[in-house]
Structures are given as C-alpha cells and as structure tokens.
C-alpha cells in the first residue's frame, strides 16, 4: 500500500491521489480496452488518458495513453514534468497556458471514451 504524499503540484488533487493509490503502476496492464481511465489531462490538442499512477518521492509517475503528438502511444510521465510545461498561445490577453485536468471526466473503461483517435489507436493495438 502506498501512502499519500504532500504534493505541491496542482495537477494531482487529493481526490485523484486517492484514486491513483487504488491503481498502482502495472495494475491494469492486461486489461487492454477494458482498462479504467482514471483522469484526462490536456493542453491544446494533446491529451493524456491516465490509467495508473503511484507516488515517487515528491512526484507521481503516471502511466497513460498520450494523443496529439507525433503518434499515439502508451507511456510513463512525471506529474512534476507535466506541471512545468507551458505553451505560449500567441494571444497577448491569454499569454501562456499549462496542462489542465478535465474536471468533468468520469472514470470509465477506455473502450467507452468517445475520442476517435483513442479508439483508432486501441483498435490498432488490439487488432479489432
């Protein structure tokens, strides 16, 4: 069992930290499309569909599917690194934007998420 650590990163809310504790790294590795997506983070068109995570010193390591970069992929990401990313919008009134969590997302199986790019990736990975 992992303990909740005091985090200064705004991406990991206490509620999300509690959820992640129930889904440590490798806990869903054979579930494929039935893996539960716990949270979604985004910046622009880039999305992270978070499946697992656990504390690591003063950080959380997440396992997710990332879309919107060169090619969709599974991967590990540091929440501290995510929290440090800023993108200049080019709009003076807006300035820089940071990665945000989709607060309206309700955890569900990957196969139930209405994101065509995600579903195409899952179908490719699992030959459906």
N, CA, C and O atoms as a Tinker XYZ file with bonds, in Angstrom:
   512  protein
     1  N      0.858000   -1.191000    0.000000    73     2
     2  CA     0.000000    0.000000    0.000000    64     1     3
     3  C      0.890000    1.235000    0.000000    63     2     4     5
     4  O      1.887000    1.295000    0.719000    81     3
     5  N      0.521000    2.213000   -0.809000    73     3     6
     6  CA     1.266000    3.460000   -0.885000    64     5     7
     7  C      0.603000    4.494000   -0.005000    63     6     8     9
     8  O     -0.607000    4.452000    0.213000    81     7
     9  N      1.379000    5.407000    0.492000    73     7    10
    10  CA     0.801000    6.493000    1.277000    64     9    11
    11  C      0.741000    7.744000    0.413000    63    10    12    13
    12  O      1.555000    7.944000   -0.490000    81    11
    13  N     -0.237000    8.572000    0.714000    73    11    14
    14  CA    -0.373000    9.840000    0.011000    64    13    15
    15  C      0.749000   10.750000    0.487000    63    14    16    17
    16  O      1.012000   10.854000    1.685000    81    15
    17  N      1.401000   11.402000   -0.454000    73    15    18
    18  CA     2.476000   12.313000   -0.091000    64    17    19
    19  C      1.995000   13.740000   -0.262000    63    18    20    21
    20  O      1.063000   14.003000   -1.022000    81    19
    21  N      2.616000   14.636000    0.427000    73    19    22
    22  CA     2.270000   16.051000    0.310000    64    21    23
    23  C      2.842000   16.563000   -0.993000    63    22    24    25
    24  O      4.059000   16.589000   -1.182000    81    23
    25  N      1.961000   16.970000   -1.890000    73    23    26
    26  CA     2.416000   17.401000   -3.202000    64    25    27
    27  C      2.096000   18.869000   -3.406000    63    26    28    29
    28  O      1.036000   19.346000   -3.003000    81    27
    29  N      3.003000   19.567000   -4.024000    73    27    30
    30  CA     2.779000   20.965000   -4.356000    64    29    31
    31  C      2.297000   21.123000   -5.790000    63    30    32    33
    32  O      2.158000   22.246000   -6.276000    81    31
    33  N      2.044000   20.024000   -6.463000    73    31    34
    34  CA     1.632000   20.073000   -7.856000    64    33    35
    35  C      0.116000   20.146000   -7.933000    63    34    36    37
    36  O     -0.577000   19.294000   -7.378000    81    35
    37  N     -0.398000   21.149000   -8.612000    73    35    38
    38  CA    -1.841000   21.359000   -8.685000    64    37    39
    39  C     -2.539000   20.348000   -9.583000    63    38    40    41
    40  O     -3.768000   20.273000   -9.561000    81    39
    41  N     -1.809000   19.572000  -10.369000    73    39    42
    42  CA    -2.439000   18.583000  -11.233000    64    41    43
    43  C     -2.990000   17.396000  -10.445000    63    42    44    45
    44  O     -3.962000   16.774000  -10.873000    81    43
    45  N     -2.399000   17.081000   -9.328000    73    43    46
    46  CA    -2.860000   15.955000   -8.517000    64    45    47
    47  C     -3.680000   16.476000   -7.346000    63    46    48    49
    48  O     -3.134000   16.939000   -6.344000    81    47
    49  N     -4.977000   16.394000   -7.486000    73    47    50
    50  CA    -5.877000   16.780000   -6.397000    64    49    51
    51  C     -5.873000   15.670000   -5.349000    63    50    52    53
    52  O     -5.483000   14.543000   -5.655000    81    51
    53  N     -6.294000   15.960000   -4.136000    73    51    54
    54  CA    -6.383000   14.879000   -3.142000    64    53    55
    55  C     -7.271000   13.722000   -3.614000    63    54    56    57
    56  O     -6.969000   12.558000   -3.348000    81    55
    57  N     -8.369000   14.044000   -4.317000    73    55    58
    58  CA    -9.269000   13.002000   -4.815000    64    57    59
    59  C     -8.567000   12.133000   -5.856000    63    58    60    61
    60  O     -8.686000   10.908000   -5.823000    81    59
    61  N     -7.836000   12.761000   -6.780000    73    59    62
    62  CA    -7.127000   11.988000   -7.795000    64    61    63
    63  C     -6.023000   11.159000   -7.148000    63    62    64    65
    64  O     -5.810000   10.012000   -7.539000    81    63
    65  N     -5.329000   11.710000   -6.181000    73    63    66
    66  CA    -4.277000   10.950000   -5.483000    64    65    67
    67  C     -4.872000    9.698000   -4.842000    63    66    68    69
    68  O     -4.278000    8.622000   -4.923000    81    67
    69  N     -6.027000    9.823000   -4.211000    73    67    70
    70  CA    -6.692000    8.662000   -3.598000    64    69    71
    71  C     -7.051000    7.623000   -4.644000    63    70    72    73
    72  O     -6.888000    6.425000   -4.409000    81    71
    73  N     -7.538000    8.067000   -5.799000    73    71    74
    74  CA    -7.890000    7.149000   -6.880000    64    73    75
    75  C     -6.647000    6.437000   -7.411000    63    74    76    77
    76  O     -6.662000    5.223000   -7.611000    81    75
    77  N     -5.575000    7.192000   -7.638000    73    75    78
    78  CA    -4.345000    6.610000   -8.177000    64    77    79
    79  C     -3.763000    5.549000   -7.249000    63    78    80    81
    80  O     -3.189000    4.563000   -7.711000    81    79
    81  N     -3.910000    5.750000   -5.950000    73    79    82
    82  CA    -3.407000    4.770000   -4.978000    64    81    83
    83  C     -4.066000    3.410000   -5.211000    63    82    84    85
    84  O     -3.460000    2.370000   -4.955000    81    83
    85  N     -5.311000    3.424000   -5.699000    73    83    86
    86  CA    -6.034000    2.172000   -5.957000    64    85    87
    87  C     -5.626000    1.514000   -7.282000    63    86    88    89
    88  O     -5.967000    0.360000   -7.540000    81    87
    89  N     -4.895000    2.259000   -8.114000    73    87    90
    90  CA    -4.455000    1.758000   -9.422000    64    89    91
    91  C     -2.959000    2.000000   -9.593000    63    90    92    93
    92  O     -2.557000    2.816000  -10.423000    81    91
    93  N     -2.124000    1.295000   -8.811000    73    91    94
    94  CA    -0.672000    1.492000   -8.935000    64    93    95
    95  C     -0.169000    1.024000  -10.305000    63    94    96    97
    96  O     -0.872000    0.330000  -11.038000    81    95
    97  N      1.045000    1.417000  -10.624000    73    95    98
    98  CA     1.643000    1.026000  -11.900000    64    97    99
    99  C      1.554000   -0.483000  -12.101000    63    98   100   101
   100  O      1.761000   -1.253000  -11.163000    81    99
   101  N      1.249000   -0.893000  -13.309000    73    99   102
   102  CA     1.124000   -2.282000  -13.760000    64   101   103
   103  C     -0.155000   -2.978000  -13.305000    63   102   104   105
   104  O     -0.334000   -4.160000  -13.599000    81   103
   105  N     -1.049000   -2.290000  -12.602000    73   103   106
   106  CA    -2.255000   -2.931000  -12.082000    64   105   107
   107  C     -3.296000   -3.223000  -13.163000    63   106   108   109
   108  O     -4.180000   -4.054000  -12.954000    81   107
   109  N     -3.204000   -2.546000  -14.323000    73   107   110
   110  CA    -4.204000   -2.766000  -15.375000    64   109   111
   111  C     -3.573000   -3.243000  -16.690000    63   110   112   113
   112  O     -4.204000   -3.175000  -17.744000    81   111
   113  N     -2.340000   -3.720000  -16.622000    73   111   114
   114  CA    -1.591000   -3.963000  -17.848000    64   113   115
   115  C     -2.190000   -5.006000  -18.785000    63   114   116   117
   116  O     -1.869000   -4.982000  -19.973000    81   115
   117  N     -3.020000   -5.898000  -18.334000    73   115   118
   118  CA    -3.607000   -6.905000  -19.228000    64   117   119
   119  C     -5.063000   -6.617000  -19.576000    63   118   120   121
   120  O     -5.715000   -7.431000  -20.231000    81   119
   121  N     -5.568000   -5.493000  -19.156000    73   119   122
   122  CA    -6.981000   -5.187000  -19.369000    64   121   123
   123  C     -7.290000   -4.606000  -20.752000    63   122   124   125
   124  O     -8.450000   -4.585000  -21.165000    81   123
   125  N     -6.284000   -4.143000  -21.458000    73   123   126
   126  CA    -6.437000   -3.608000  -22.812000    64   125   127
   127  C     -7.529000   -2.542000  -22.856000    63   126   128   129
   128  O     -7.448000   -1.551000  -22.130000    81   127
   129  N     -8.551000   -2.728000  -23.695000    73   127   130
   130  CA    -9.620000   -1.722000  -23.843000    64   129   131
   131  C    -10.513000   -1.615000  -22.614000    63   130   132   133
   132  O    -11.256000   -0.646000  -22.464000    81   131
   133  N    -10.440000   -2.609000  -21.736000    73   131   134
   134  CA   -11.256000   -2.591000  -20.529000    64   133   135
   135  C    -10.571000   -1.877000  -19.361000    63   134   136   137
   136  O    -11.161000   -1.736000  -18.289000    81   135
   137  N     -9.340000   -1.430000  -19.562000    73   135   138
   138  CA    -8.645000   -0.676000  -18.506000    64   137   139
   139  C     -9.455000    0.578000  -18.193000    63   138   140   141
   140  O    -10.008000    1.217000  -19.089000    81   139
   141  N     -9.514000    0.910000  -16.935000    73   139   142
   142  CA   -10.258000    2.088000  -16.498000    64   141   143
   143  C     -9.378000    3.323000  -16.660000    63   142   144   145
   144  O     -8.268000    3.389000  -16.134000    81   143
   145  N     -9.894000    4.285000  -17.391000    73   143   146
   146  CA    -9.223000    5.588000  -17.479000    64   145   147
   147  C     -9.640000    6.379000  -16.249000    63   146   148   149
   148  O    -10.830000    6.577000  -16.005000    81   147
   149  N     -8.675000    6.821000  -15.488000    73   147   150
   150  CA    -8.935000    7.479000  -14.207000    64   149   151
   151  C     -9.066000    8.986000  -14.316000    63   150   152   153
   152  O     -9.789000    9.613000  -13.542000    81   151
   153  N     -8.367000    9.564000  -15.277000    73   151   154
   154  CA    -8.365000   11.018000  -15.424000    64   153   155
   155  C     -7.867000   11.365000  -16.814000    63   154   156   157
   156  O     -7.217000   10.558000  -17.478000    81   155
   157  N     -8.181000   12.579000  -17.244000    73   155   158
   158  CA    -7.703000   13.078000  -18.528000    64   157   159
   159  C     -7.068000   14.440000  -18.290000    63   158   160   161
   160  O     -7.657000   15.316000  -17.657000    81   159
   161  N     -5.856000   14.598000  -18.810000    73   159   162
   162  CA    -5.174000   15.891000  -18.798000    64   161   163
   163  C     -5.041000   16.354000  -20.232000    63   162   164   165
   164  O     -5.002000   15.535000  -21.150000    81   163
   165  N     -4.971000   17.668000  -20.435000    73   163   166
   166  CA    -4.861000   18.177000  -21.802000    64   165   167
   167  C     -4.152000   19.525000  -21.826000    63   166   168   169
   168  O     -4.108000   20.256000  -20.837000    81   167
   169  N     -3.605000   19.819000  -22.992000    73   167   170
   170  CA    -3.097000   21.145000  -23.321000    64   169   171
   171  C     -3.221000   21.240000  -24.840000    63   170   172   173
   172  O     -2.599000   20.462000  -25.563000    81   171
   173  N     -4.004000   22.169000  -25.314000    73   171   174
   174  CA    -4.276000   22.234000  -26.750000    64   173   175
   175  C     -4.936000   20.947000  -27.206000    63   174   176   177
   176  O     -5.921000   20.510000  -26.612000    81   175
   177  N     -4.400000   20.332000  -28.262000    73   175   178
   178  CA    -4.952000   19.079000  -28.794000    64   177   179
   179  C     -4.296000   17.842000  -28.200000    63   178   180   181
   180  O     -4.638000   16.721000  -28.576000    81   179
   181  N     -3.363000   18.028000  -27.283000    73   179   182
   182  CA    -2.660000   16.899000  -26.661000    64   181   183
   183  C     -3.454000   16.428000  -25.449000    63   182   184   185
   184  O     -3.838000   17.229000  -24.596000    81   183
   185  N     -3.698000   15.114000  -25.383000    73   183   186
   186  CA    -4.450000   14.527000  -24.282000    64   185   187
   187  C     -3.690000   13.363000  -23.671000    63   186   188   189
   188  O     -3.065000   12.573000  -24.379000    81   187
   189  N     -3.750000   13.265000  -22.345000    73   187   190
   190  CA    -3.203000   12.136000  -21.602000    64   189   191
   191  C     -4.376000   11.417000  -20.946000    63   190   192   193
   192  O     -5.078000   11.999000  -20.119000    81   191
   193  N     -4.590000   10.160000  -21.307000    73   191   194
   194  CA    -5.611000    9.322000  -20.695000    64   193   195
   195  C     -4.908000    8.477000  -19.641000    63   194   196   197
   196  O     -4.194000    7.531000  -19.973000    81   195
   197  N     -5.109000    8.816000  -18.383000    73   195   198
   198  CA    -4.350000    8.223000  -17.270000    64   197   199
   199  C     -4.995000    6.923000  -16.816000    63   198   200   201
   200  O     -6.185000    6.870000  -16.505000    81   199
   201  N     -4.167000    5.864000  -16.787000    73   199   202
   202  CA    -4.634000    4.533000  -16.397000    64   201   203
   203  C     -4.133000    4.104000  -15.030000    63   202   204   205
   204  O     -4.835000    3.396000  -14.308000    81   203
   205  N     -2.933000    4.522000  -14.665000    73   203   206
   206  CA    -2.310000    4.085000  -13.416000    64   205   207
   207  C     -1.378000    5.182000  -12.917000    63   206   208   209
   208  O     -1.000000    6.086000  -13.661000    81   207
   209  N     -1.021000    5.082000  -11.654000    73   207   210
   210  CA    -0.038000    6.020000  -11.125000    64   209   211
   211  C      0.331000    5.677000   -9.708000    63   210   212   213
   212  O     -0.406000    4.990000   -9.001000    81   211
   213  N      1.476000    6.163000   -9.307000    73   211   214
   214  CA     1.884000    5.969000   -7.917000    64   213   215
   215  C      2.911000    7.012000   -7.531000    63   214   216   217
   216  O      3.631000    7.546000   -8.375000    81   215
   217  N      2.966000    7.296000   -6.219000    73   215   218
   218  CA     3.936000    8.275000   -5.740000    64   217   219
   219  C      5.364000    7.799000   -5.958000    63   218   220   221
   220  O      5.658000    6.604000   -5.927000    81   219
   221  N      6.238000    8.772000   -6.178000    73   219   222
   222  CA     7.661000    8.515000   -6.308000    64   221   223
   223  C      8.382000    9.726000   -5.730000    63   222   224   225
   224  O      8.510000   10.757000   -6.390000    81   223
   225  N      8.845000    9.594000   -4.508000    73   223   226
   226  CA     9.456000   10.701000   -3.767000    64   225   227
   227  C      8.483000   11.872000   -3.729000    63   226   228   229
   228  O      7.394000   11.731000   -3.174000    81   227
   229  N      8.835000   13.024000   -4.299000    73   227   230
   230  CA     7.928000   14.187000   -4.246000    64   229   231
   231  C      7.148000   14.346000   -5.558000    63   230   232   233
   232  O      6.815000   15.464000   -5.952000    81   231
   233  N      6.864000   13.248000   -6.216000    73   231   234
   234  CA     6.252000   13.270000   -7.537000    64   233   235
   235  C      5.234000   12.128000   -7.634000    63   234   236   237
   236  O      5.150000   11.284000   -6.742000    81   235
   237  N      4.479000   12.115000   -8.703000    73   235   238
   238  CA     3.660000   10.970000   -9.082000    64   237   239
   239  C      4.126000   10.554000  -10.464000    63   238   240   241
   240  O      4.376000   11.406000  -11.318000    81   239
   241  N      4.244000    9.267000  -10.692000    73   239   242
   242  CA     4.529000    8.740000  -12.020000    64   241   243
   243  C      3.217000    8.165000  -12.529000    63   242   244   245
   244  O      2.587000    7.338000  -11.871000    81   243
   245  N      2.817000    8.616000  -13.713000    73   243   246
   246  CA     1.569000    8.165000  -14.310000    64   245   247
   247  C      1.855000    7.300000  -15.522000    63   246   248   249
   248  O      2.837000    7.514000  -16.233000    81   247
   249  N      0.996000    6.327000  -15.752000    73   247   250
   250  CA     1.018000    5.552000  -16.980000    64   249   251
   251  C     -0.233000    5.937000  -17.742000    63   250   252   253
   252  O     -1.344000    5.852000  -17.218000    81   251
   253  N     -0.048000    6.361000  -18.982000    73   251   254
   254  CA    -1.179000    6.883000  -19.735000    64   253   255
   255  C     -1.017000    6.605000  -21.221000    63   254   256   257
   256  O      0.026000    6.150000  -21.690000    81   255
   257  N     -2.083000    6.896000  -21.933000    73   255   258
   258  CA    -2.029000    6.956000  -23.390000    64   257   259
   259  C     -1.993000    8.433000  -23.725000    63   258   260   261
   260  O     -2.841000    9.198000  -23.266000    81   259
   261  N     -1.022000    8.836000  -24.516000    73   259   262
   262  CA    -0.934000   10.241000  -24.929000    64   261   263
   263  C     -1.269000   10.325000  -26.412000    63   262   264   265
   264  O     -0.761000    9.561000  -27.233000    81   263
   265  N     -2.132000   11.271000  -26.726000    73   263   266
   266  CA    -2.572000   11.517000  -28.103000    64   265   267
   267  C     -2.327000   12.973000  -28.443000    63   266   268   269
   268  O     -2.310000   13.837000  -27.567000    81   267
   269  N     -2.139000   13.229000  -29.721000    73   267   270
   270  CA    -1.985000   14.609000  -30.165000    64   269   271
   271  C     -0.549000   15.016000  -30.425000    63   270   272   273
   272  O     -0.289000   16.138000  -30.858000    81   271
   273  N      0.381000   14.116000  -30.165000    73   271   274
   274  CA     1.782000   14.362000  -30.505000    64   273   275
   275  C      2.046000   13.709000  -31.862000    63   274   276   277
   276  O      1.118000   13.583000  -32.660000    81   275
   277  N      3.236000   13.306000  -32.137000    73   275   278
   278  CA     3.570000   12.696000  -33.416000    64   277   279
   279  C      2.730000   11.449000  -33.689000    63   278   280   281
   280  O      2.144000   11.311000  -34.763000    81   279
   281  N      2.675000   10.553000  -32.721000    73   279   282
   282  CA     1.889000    9.324000  -32.864000    64   281   283
   283  C      1.344000    8.948000  -31.485000    63   282   284   285
   284  O      2.003000    9.188000  -30.474000    81   283
   285  N      0.150000    8.364000  -31.437000    73   283   286
   286  CA    -0.390000    7.918000  -30.137000    64   285   287
   287  C      0.523000    6.868000  -29.524000    63   286   288   289
   288  O      1.123000    6.064000  -30.237000    81   287
   289  N      0.625000    6.876000  -28.201000    73   287   290
   290  CA     1.461000    5.868000  -27.550000    64   289   291
   291  C      1.123000    5.745000  -26.073000    63   290   292   293
   292  O      0.621000    6.676000  -25.444000    81   291
   293  N      1.418000    4.557000  -25.538000    73   291   294
   294  CA     1.418000    4.346000  -24.095000    64   293   295
   295  C      2.733000    4.885000  -23.572000    63   294   296   297
   296  O      3.747000    4.832000  -24.267000    81   295
   297  N      2.728000    5.408000  -22.339000    73   295   298
   298  CA     3.989000    5.857000  -21.772000    64   297   299
   299  C      3.854000    6.311000  -20.334000    63   298   300   301
   300  O      2.755000    6.468000  -19.803000    81   299
   301  N      4.996000    6.512000  -19.731000    73   299   302
   302  CA     5.082000    6.999000  -18.356000    64   301   303
   303  C      5.384000    8.485000  -18.385000    63   302   304   305
   304  O      6.114000    8.965000  -19.252000    81   303
   305  N      4.823000    9.205000  -17.437000    73   303   306
   306  CA     5.072000   10.642000  -17.366000    64   305   307
   307  C      5.123000   11.064000  -15.905000    63   306   308   309
   308  O      4.376000   10.559000  -15.067000    81   307
   309  N      6.014000   11.993000  -15.623000    73   307   310
   310  CA     6.144000   12.587000  -14.296000    64   309   311
   311  C      5.148000   13.736000  -14.175000    63   310   312   313
   312  O      5.078000   14.595000  -15.054000    81   311
   313  N      4.389000   13.752000  -13.105000    73   311   314
   314  CA     3.440000   14.844000  -12.890000    64   313   315
   315  C      4.185000   16.165000  -12.698000    63   314   316   317
   316  O      3.704000   17.213000  -13.129000    81   315
   317  N      5.347000   16.122000  -12.059000    73   315   318
   318  CA     6.121000   17.365000  -11.908000    64   317   319
   319  C      6.546000   17.911000  -13.269000    63   318   320   321
   320  O      6.509000   19.121000  -13.490000    81   319
   321  N      6.947000   17.029000  -14.176000    73   319   322
   322  CA     7.293000   17.484000  -15.523000    64   321   323
   323  C      6.073000   18.066000  -16.225000    63   322   324   325
   324  O      6.165000   19.112000  -16.868000    81   323
   325  N      4.929000   17.394000  -16.104000    73   323   326
   326  CA     3.704000   17.911000  -16.724000    64   325   327
   327  C      3.367000   19.300000  -16.170000    63   326   328   329
   328  O      2.957000   20.195000  -16.909000    81   327
   329  N      3.544000   19.456000  -14.881000    73   327   330
   330  CA     3.227000   20.731000  -14.241000    64   329   331
   331  C      4.135000   21.866000  -14.665000    63   330   332   333
   332  O      3.782000   23.035000  -14.510000    81   331
   333  N      5.296000   21.538000  -15.198000    73   331   334
   334  CA     6.243000   22.580000  -15.604000    64   333   335
   335  C      6.067000   23.005000  -17.065000    63   334   336   337
   336  O      6.694000   23.967000  -17.509000    81   335
   337  N      5.229000   22.302000  -17.801000    73   335   338
   338  CA     5.035000   22.622000  -19.228000    64   337   339
   339  C      4.137000   23.842000  -19.378000    63   338   340   341
   340  O      3.057000   23.916000  -18.793000    81   339
   341  N      4.606000   24.793000  -20.174000    73   339   342
   342  CA     3.825000   25.975000  -20.521000    64   341   343
   343  C      3.944000   26.186000  -22.025000    63   342   344   345
   344  O      5.005000   25.977000  -22.613000    81   343
   345  N      2.843000   26.603000  -22.636000    73   343   346
   346  CA     2.842000   26.872000  -24.067000    64   345   347
   347  C      2.372000   28.299000  -24.283000    63   346   348   349
   348  O      1.340000   28.712000  -23.753000    81   347
   349  N      3.128000   29.040000  -25.055000    73   347   350
   350  CA     2.751000   30.409000  -25.413000    64   349   351
   351  C      1.627000   30.343000  -26.434000    63   350   352   353
   352  O      1.759000   29.675000  -27.459000    81   351
   353  N      0.520000   31.032000  -26.163000    73   351   354
   354  CA    -0.632000   30.975000  -27.056000    64   353   355
   355  C     -0.506000   31.907000  -28.254000    63   354   356   357
   356  O     -1.146000   31.687000  -29.282000    81   355
   357  N      0.303000   32.931000  -28.128000    73   355   358
   358  CA     0.377000   33.925000  -29.189000    64   357   359
   359  C     -0.692000   34.990000  -29.061000    63   358   360   361
   360  O     -0.744000   35.924000  -29.861000    81   359
   361  N     -1.539000   34.856000  -28.067000    73   359   362
   362  CA    -2.596000   35.835000  -27.803000    64   361   363
   363  C     -2.200000   36.608000  -26.549000    63   362   364   365
   364  O     -2.192000   36.040000  -25.457000    81   363
   365  N     -1.866000   37.911000  -26.688000    73   363   366
   366  CA    -1.366000   38.663000  -25.534000    64   365   367
   367  C     -2.291000   38.629000  -24.309000    63   366   368   369
   368  O     -1.814000   38.603000  -23.174000    81   367
   369  N     -3.597000   38.630000  -24.533000    73   367   370
   370  CA    -4.535000   38.625000  -23.398000    64   369   371
   371  C     -4.536000   37.287000  -22.661000    63   370   372   373
   372  O     -4.894000   37.213000  -21.485000    81   371
   373  N     -4.134000   36.242000  -23.362000    73   371   374
   374  CA    -4.143000   34.901000  -22.766000    64   373   375
   375  C     -2.768000   34.534000  -22.218000    63   374   376   377
   376  O     -2.666000   33.984000  -21.122000    81   375
   377  N     -1.720000   34.831000  -22.965000    73   375   378
   378  CA    -0.360000   34.501000  -22.533000    64   377   379
   379  C     -0.075000   33.021000  -22.638000    63   378   380   381
   380  O     -0.380000   32.391000  -23.651000    81   379
   381  N      0.514000   32.464000  -21.584000    73   379   382
   382  CA     0.889000   31.051000  -21.576000    64   381   383
   383  C     -0.226000   30.202000  -20.966000    63   382   384   385
   384  O     -0.970000   30.652000  -20.095000    81   383
   385  N     -0.318000   28.965000  -21.447000    73   383   386
   386  CA    -1.259000   28.012000  -20.859000    64   385   387
   387  C     -0.477000   26.816000  -20.335000    63   386   388   389
   388  O      0.611000   26.498000  -20.815000    81   387
   389  N     -1.069000   26.159000  -19.329000    73   387   390
   390  CA    -0.458000   24.987000  -18.713000    64   389   391
   391  C     -1.376000   23.787000  -18.912000    63   390   392   393
   392  O     -2.535000   23.941000  -19.296000    81   391
   393  N     -0.863000   22.616000  -18.653000    73   391   394
   394  CA    -1.663000   21.398000  -18.707000    64   393   395
   395  C     -2.745000   21.475000  -17.636000    63   394   396   397
   396  O     -2.497000   21.900000  -16.508000    81   395
   397  N     -3.951000   21.053000  -18.015000    73   395   398
   398  CA    -5.096000   21.065000  -17.096000    64   397   399
   399  C     -5.716000   19.676000  -17.042000    63   398   400   401
   400  O     -5.545000   18.860000  -17.948000    81   399
   401  N     -6.432000   19.433000  -15.965000    73   399   402
   402  CA    -7.206000   18.204000  -15.846000    64   401   403
   403  C     -8.626000   18.487000  -16.324000    63   402   404   405
   404  O     -9.182000   19.547000  -16.035000    81   403
   405  N     -9.210000   17.542000  -17.055000    73   403   406
   406  CA   -10.616000   17.635000  -17.441000    64   405   407
   407  C    -11.441000   17.307000  -16.196000    63   406   408   409
   408  O    -11.606000   16.138000  -15.846000    81   407
   409  N    -11.952000   18.329000  -15.537000    73   407   410
   410  CA   -12.670000   18.150000  -14.268000    64   409   411
   411  C    -14.021000   17.465000  -14.448000    63   410   412   413
   412  O    -14.579000   16.946000  -13.481000    81   411
   413  N    -14.558000   17.453000  -15.673000    73   411   414
   414  CA   -15.854000   16.827000  -15.929000    64   413   415
   415  C    -15.745000   15.344000  -16.281000    63   414   416   417
   416  O    -16.759000   14.654000  -16.393000    81   415
   417  N    -14.519000   14.854000  -16.456000    73   415   418
   418  CA   -14.329000   13.457000  -16.850000    64   417   419
   419  C    -14.720000   12.525000  -15.711000    63   418   420   421
   420  O    -14.348000   12.741000  -14.558000    81   419
   421  N    -15.472000   11.490000  -16.051000    73   419   422
   422  CA   -15.859000   10.460000  -15.084000    64   421   423
   423  C    -15.113000    9.185000  -15.453000    63   422   424   425
   424  O    -15.208000    8.737000  -16.596000    81   423
   425  N    -14.367000    8.580000  -14.514000    73   423   426
   426  CA   -13.614000    7.356000  -14.828000    64   425   427
   427  C    -14.503000    6.303000  -15.489000    63   426   428   429
   428  O    -15.637000    6.065000  -15.075000    81   427
   429  N    -13.948000    5.683000  -16.532000    73   427   430
   430  CA   -14.679000    4.667000  -17.286000    64   429   431
   431  C    -13.682000    3.828000  -18.079000    63   430   432   433
   432  O    -12.515000    4.203000  -18.197000    81   431
   433  N    -14.132000    2.689000  -18.628000    73   431   434
   434  CA   -13.232000    1.890000  -19.477000    64   433   435
   435  C    -12.815000    2.682000  -20.710000    63   434   436   437
   436  O    -13.586000    3.481000  -21.240000    81   435
   437  N    -11.591000    2.451000  -21.155000    73   435   438
   438  CA   -11.083000    3.129000  -22.355000    64   437   439
   439  C    -12.030000    2.966000  -23.538000    63   438   440   441
   440  O    -12.246000    3.909000  -24.298000    81   439
   441  N    -12.589000    1.784000  -23.691000    73   439   442
   442  CA   -13.449000    1.499000  -24.850000    64   441   443
   443  C    -14.698000    2.372000  -24.893000    63   442   444   445
   444  O    -15.346000    2.469000  -25.935000    81   443
   445  N    -15.045000    3.010000  -23.773000    73   443   446
   446  CA   -16.258000    3.836000  -23.704000    64   445   447
   447  C    -16.002000    5.326000  -23.902000    63   446   448   449
   448  O    -16.939000    6.122000  -23.847000    81   447
   449  N    -14.762000    5.712000  -24.128000    73   447   450
   450  CA   -14.430000    7.128000  -24.282000    64   449   451
   451  C    -14.650000    7.536000  -25.738000    63   450   452   453
   452  O    -14.082000    6.927000  -26.644000    81   451
   453  N    -15.469000    8.561000  -25.968000    73   451   454
   454  CA   -15.797000    8.968000  -27.343000    64   453   455
   455  C    -14.731000    9.867000  -27.976000    63   454   456   457
   456  O    -14.996000   11.022000  -28.308000    81   455
   457  N    -13.535000    9.325000  -28.137000    73   455   458
   458  CA   -12.432000   10.034000  -28.783000    64   457   459
   459  C    -11.991000    9.148000  -29.948000    63   458   460   461
   460  O    -11.399000    8.093000  -29.724000    81   459
   461  N    -12.266000    9.555000  -31.174000    73   459   462
   462  CA   -11.994000    8.733000  -32.357000    64   461   463
   463  C    -10.520000    8.346000  -32.445000    63   462   464   465
   464  O    -10.199000    7.200000  -32.759000    81   463
   465  N     -9.622000    9.296000  -32.170000    73   463   466
   466  CA    -8.187000    8.980000  -32.234000    64   465   467
   467  C     -7.820000    7.903000  -31.213000    63   466   468   469
   468  O     -7.037000    7.002000  -31.513000    81   467
   469  N     -8.383000    7.997000  -30.014000    73   467   470
   470  CA    -8.133000    6.984000  -28.985000    64   469   471
   471  C     -8.667000    5.635000  -29.434000    63   470   472   473
   472  O     -7.965000    4.630000  -29.318000    81   471
   473  N     -9.875000    5.589000  -29.938000    73   471   474
   474  CA   -10.469000    4.323000  -30.352000    64   473   475
   475  C     -9.719000    3.708000  -31.534000    63   474   476   477
   476  O     -9.544000    2.491000  -31.591000    81   475
   477  N     -9.278000    4.540000  -32.472000    73   475   478
   478  CA    -8.471000    4.036000  -33.592000    64   477   479
   479  C     -7.169000    3.425000  -33.079000    63   478   480   481
   480  O     -6.745000    2.371000  -33.552000    81   479
   481  N     -6.537000    4.085000  -32.114000    73   479   482
   482  CA    -5.290000    3.570000  -31.521000    64   481   483
   483  C     -5.535000    2.234000  -30.832000    63   482   484   485
   484  O     -4.773000    1.286000  -31.021000    81   483
   485  N     -6.596000    2.158000  -30.034000    73   483   486
   486  CA    -6.902000    0.907000  -29.330000    64   485   487
   487  C     -7.211000   -0.226000  -30.314000    63   486   488   489
   488  O     -6.785000   -1.363000  -30.112000    81   487
   489  N     -7.952000    0.089000  -31.375000    73   487   490
   490  CA    -8.252000   -0.937000  -32.388000    64   489   491
   491  C     -6.972000   -1.398000  -33.077000    63   490   492   493
   492  O     -6.813000   -2.588000  -33.352000    81   491
   493  N     -6.071000   -0.485000  -33.355000    73   491   494
   494  CA    -4.782000   -0.845000  -33.960000    64   493   495
   495  C     -3.965000   -1.726000  -33.015000    63   494   496   497
   496  O     -3.397000   -2.736000  -33.431000    81   495
   497  N     -3.911000   -1.335000  -31.740000    73   495   498
   498  CA    -3.101000   -2.082000  -30.764000    64   497   499
   499  C     -3.631000   -3.484000  -30.519000    63   498   500   501
   500  O     -2.861000   -4.427000  -30.337000    81   499
   501  N     -4.950000   -3.614000  -30.516000    73   499   502
   502  CA    -5.565000   -4.888000  -30.132000    64   501   503
   503  C     -6.270000   -5.578000  -31.290000    63   502   504   505
   504  O     -7.084000   -6.476000  -31.071000    81   503
   505  N     -5.963000   -5.163000  -32.541000    73   503   506
   506  CA    -6.398000   -5.851000  -33.759000    64   505   507
   507  C     -7.907000   -6.100000  -33.828000    63   506   508   509
   508  O     -8.345000   -7.180000  -34.222000    81   507
   509  N     -8.683000   -5.109000  -33.450000    73   507   510
   510  CA   -10.144000   -5.250000  -33.558000    64   509   511
   511  C    -10.649000   -4.622000  -34.824000    63   510   512
   512  O    -11.852000   -4.643000  -35.087000    81   511
